[in-house]
Amino acid sequence: MVKPYEIGVSPLGPSRSVKAAIRKAVREINHSSRDAQNRFDRLLFSQYGIGPGNILLGNSLKELAYAVAQALRPGKALIIGPAIELYRDAAVSAGVEVEVLLGGEEDGYMPGLSAVERKLGNAEVVFIANPNRITGKAVDEGYLSRMCDSCSDSQHFVIVDETLIEFTRKRSFLERVGAAGNIIVLRTTASYYGLAGLELAFVASSEAVISAVRKRIPGEPDILSLAAARTAMKDKTFRRLTDTFMEHEKRLLQRSAGRLKDVSMYDSDSNVILFRGSACMRDVARISGKAGLAAEMYEGPGGSERPLLRVSVMRHEHNLKLLRIMKQICGEEHGS
C-alpha cells in the first residue's frame, strides 16, 4: 500500500529547492516571522502587482474561507457549480443561507451566465472555484469576468478559490483585486506545490475587506511555511517539470480510459479529473481507496445517470495501478 494521496495535491512536490529552503529556515525559528512575511509580500507585489494592504496570510485555505464568511456575514450565499464542502461549511458557520446553482453534464455542471445573473438578486456572496475543484475544469475567463461585473453592479462579493490555478496557464484574478472592491481571491501552496503539510494560504481583496477579515485571524504564518512558499513560487524548474509531467500523465489516463468498457474521462485543466462509468466505479473507488490511491466516488449533481469517479494525477506507477484496477473491475471495451 502507498502512503495515501490527497486529491488535488501534486505528487511532485515539494521540490528539492523548497526542501533546502525549509532546512535553512529552521535556523531562524527563534525569531519573529515578520521579516519573512515582508519578503513574501514583496514577491506577491512583483508577480501580481498587489500591495500588502490587499493581502492577508493564513495557515490554511480553510481558515481564511471561514474568516471571510464571518467577516462578510451575508444573508445568503450562492455556490456556482459542483463544489467541495468547504464553501457551504464556511457559510453555514457564519449563519448564512446557502444555495447551489448547477448546470448540465454537457457543460461540466456549470450553469449558464444568464442563470447566474437571475440568482444574483437573492445572494450577497458568490463562491466559485477556478479551476473547479470537483471537475478540474477551468472557468472561461469571459464568463468569470462578466459574472464579477454583474456582481459589482449589484454590490455583491465574488469569492474565487484559485487552489488549482497554477496547474493551468489561465490568468489569475489576483490582478483585479486592487481595482475591483468586490472580488476576493483565495490561494494556497498546498496543492500545486505539494505543501499540504506545511501550507501557506492567502486572501487578496480590497483593503476594507482585508481589514475586516484580519480581525478574525488570531495568529500569523510561521517562518517555515513562508520560506517554503516563497521558494516554491519562484521555482521555474519545478513548474516546467510539473507541466510536462501532468501533460504526459493525463494523456496516459485519457488513452487508457478510452479502452475501458463504459468508461469515459472528462476534460480537465488541472490535476483533478472526473471519470464517468457504470456501477463498477464504486468498486474501483473502494479498492483504490484501500490502496491509498487518490480516487473517490463523487455523487453527481442532481443524481448523475452514471457514477462519477473523482481522481487526482499521482506518480506514474500509481496512475498505472489505478488503471489496472479499473481494467480488472470494469473490463475493456472489446473484452476484459
N, C-alpha and C positions, 0 to 999 in steps of 0.2 A: 504493500500500500504506500502511496506517495503522501507527502505532507499535504493536507487539504488546501486546495486553492480557494481564493476568494474571487467571486465573479466580478470582473471589471478591472482587476489588478494585474498589471503587466508581469509576465513570468520572467522578464529580463532584468528587472530592477531589483535592488538599486545597483547602479553601475559601480565599477571599481573606483572611479574618482570620487563618487559620493561616499563610499565606504572609507576611503582615505580621509576625506574631509571630516567625517564623523570621529574617526580616531584622533585627528588633530584637535578637534573641538573639545574633546574630553579634557584636555589640559586647561580649558578655560571655564570649567563648570563651577568654580568657586567665585565667579564674577557674575554680575548682572547681565541679562540678555539685551540690554538697551542698545549697545553698540551693534550687536548682530541684527537687531530689528532695524536700525537705521540703514545698515548696509543692504538689507533686503528691500526696504522701501526705495532706495536708490535704484536697485535693479528693476523693480516694477515700473519706476518712472522712465528708465531708459528703454524698456521694452514696450510699454503701453502708454506712456505719457500721462500717467495718473499720479497725483501727489499724495503725500501721507495723510492729508485731511480727508481723502476719499477712500481710504483703505483701513480695514481693521483685521488684524491677525488673530487666529484662534487655534486651538489644539485639535479641532476636528470639524469637518463639514456639518456633522450633526449638531455640535454645539452652536455653530453660527446660525444654522437654519432655525433652531428653537429660539435663539436670541432675536433674530429678525422678526419672527412671528410674534414674540412677546412685545417687541418694540412697536410694531405697527398696529397690532390688535384690531384688525379689520372685522367688520361684521360677518363677511362671507369671503371665502377663498375659492378660486376656480383652478382646478388642476387640468392641464391640457395634455391629452394623450395618455397612453399607458404609463404608469409611474411606480417607482418604488414607494414603500410605505412612509418614508421619511417626511414627505411634504404633508401628508394627511396627519401624521402623528404630531408634527410641529405645530400645525394649525390648531388641532384639537386641544393641544396643551395650553393654548392661549384662549381657549373658549370660542374658537371660530367655527362657524358652519362651513362645511366643505362640499363642493360639487365637482364631479369628474366629468369632463367632456371628451368623448371618444369619436373617432371616425371609423370608416370601414376597413376591412382587411386589405383591400387593394391599395389603400393609402397609408399602410403601416399603422393603422388605427389612429392616425392623426386627423382631427376634424378639419373641415374646410374653414377658411378665414371668415367667411360670412357667418358660419355657425358660431364662431368665437365672438364675433362682434355683437351678435344678438344676445349673447350671455353676459357681456361686459357690464351692462347696467345693474346686474344683480350681485356683482362681486367687486370688492375694493382691491383685492390682490389676486394676481395670476401667477401660478407656478408652471414653469415649463423647463424641460431638460434639453440641452443641445450639446452633443447628440442625446437622443432618447436613451435612458439607461436600461430600458427593457428590450428594445429592438436594436439598439446600437446605431440607428439611422440618424444622420444629421438633419436638422430642420433647415428648410430653404431660407436663405438669408433675406430674400424679399418678403417672405411670409412673416418672419420674425420681426423685421423692421416695420412692416405695416401694422402688426399687432401692437408693437410698442408705441407707435404713433397714435393708434386708436386709443390706447390706454392713457397716453399723455393728454389727449384731448378731453378725456373724461376723468382725469386726475386719479387714475388707478396706478398701482405699482405692478411691475412685472419682475418676478424673481426668476433669473435664468441660472440653472445649475449647469455649469460647464465642466463637470467632473471628467468627462471623456473627450473634451475638445482637442487635447494635444494629439490624440490618435488620428485626427483629421487634418486637412490643410485649410479648414474653414477659418474665417476671421472671428476673433473673439469680440464679444460685445463690451469688453473692458474699455475699449477705446471710446465708447459712447457715454460712459457713466458721468464724465465731467460736465457734458453739455445737457444731458437728459436727467432731470431730477427724479424721474420715476422708475429708472432701471436699477435693479440690484443684481449683481453677479456674484455667484458663489464658485470658488475654485478650491482645489485640493491637490496635494502632492501624492496622495495615497495610491491612485490608480495608475496613471501613465508612468510615473517614476518608481513604482513598486515600493512605496514607503508607507504602507498601511499601518505598520507597527511603530512608525516614527512620523506620524502625519503632521503636516502644517497646512492649515486652511486659511483662506482669507475671503472677506466680503468687500466688494467695491460698490460704492454708490455716491450719492450727494453727501456733502458734509453734514447736512441736517439728519439724514438717515443714519450715517455712521456715528454721529454723536449720540443718537437715541439707542443704537444697538450697543455701543460701548458700555453703557450703564448696566447691561445685562451680562457682560463678560467679566467674571471675577478675577481672572488671572492673566498671565502672559505666556506666550510660547517659550520653550526652553532653547538653550544655545544649540543643542544637538540637532533639533528639528529645523532650526533656522539655517545652520550650516549645511545640512543635507539638502534643503530646498534650494538654497542659493546656488550650490554647486550643480545640482541636477538641472536647474533651469538654464544654466549656461553651457551644458554639456552637448555640443553639436554632434559629437561622435555617437553618443547614445541615441540621439534622435535618428540619425541615418541608419544605424543598426536596427532600431525598432521599426522604422518604416519598411525596410527591406524584409525583415522577419515577418511582420504582420501581413504584408502583401503575399509572401510565399505561402504562409500557413493558411490564410483564408482561401487562396486558390486551391490548395490541397483539400480543404474541407468542402468547398463547392463542388469540385470534381467528384469526390468520393460520395457525397450526398446524392449526386445525380444518378449514381449506380444502385442506390438502395431502393427497396420496394416501398412505394407510397411515402417517400420522404423527400422534402424539398427544403432548401435553405433560403431564407430571406436575405436581401441585400443589406449590407451593414457598412457603415463608415468608420467603425471603431473596433475594439476587440470583443465586444458583446454581440452575440449572434443568436437569432431565433431559428430553430428548425421546426417545421410542421410535419406531422406524420400521423400514423394510425395509433391504436391503443398500445402498441409495442413501446411507444415513447415513455410510458410510465415505468416499464421495466428497465429501460435504458437509464432513466434518471435514478432509479433505486440502486441499481448495480454500480453505476458511475459514482454516485454519492458515497457508497460504501468504500469505493476505491480511492476516495479523496479527490476525484476529478471535479472540475468546475462545470457542473451540469445540474440543472434543477428543472422541475416542471413549472410552467407558468400557465395558470388558468386564464385562457384568452378572454379579452374584454367581451362582456355580454354573453359569455358561453361560446367559445370557438367551436366550430364544427369538428375540427380535428385537434388533438392535443398539441401543445407547443412546448418545445424543449429549449430552455434558455441556457446558453453555454458561453464560456469565455475562452479566448485563444490561450492555450497553455504552451508549455515546451513541446517541441516536435514529437518526442517519444510519447508524451501523454495525449497529444492530439491523435496520434496513431492508435493509442489504446482505446480512446473513446470511439473512434471509427470502427475498430474491431468489435467492440461491444454492440454498436449499432448494427453491424453486419450480421453478427451472430443471432441477435434477437429479432431484427426486422427482416433480414434476408435481402438478397439482391433482386433487382428488377427482373432479371432473366434466370431466376433460380438461385437458391441460397447455397 
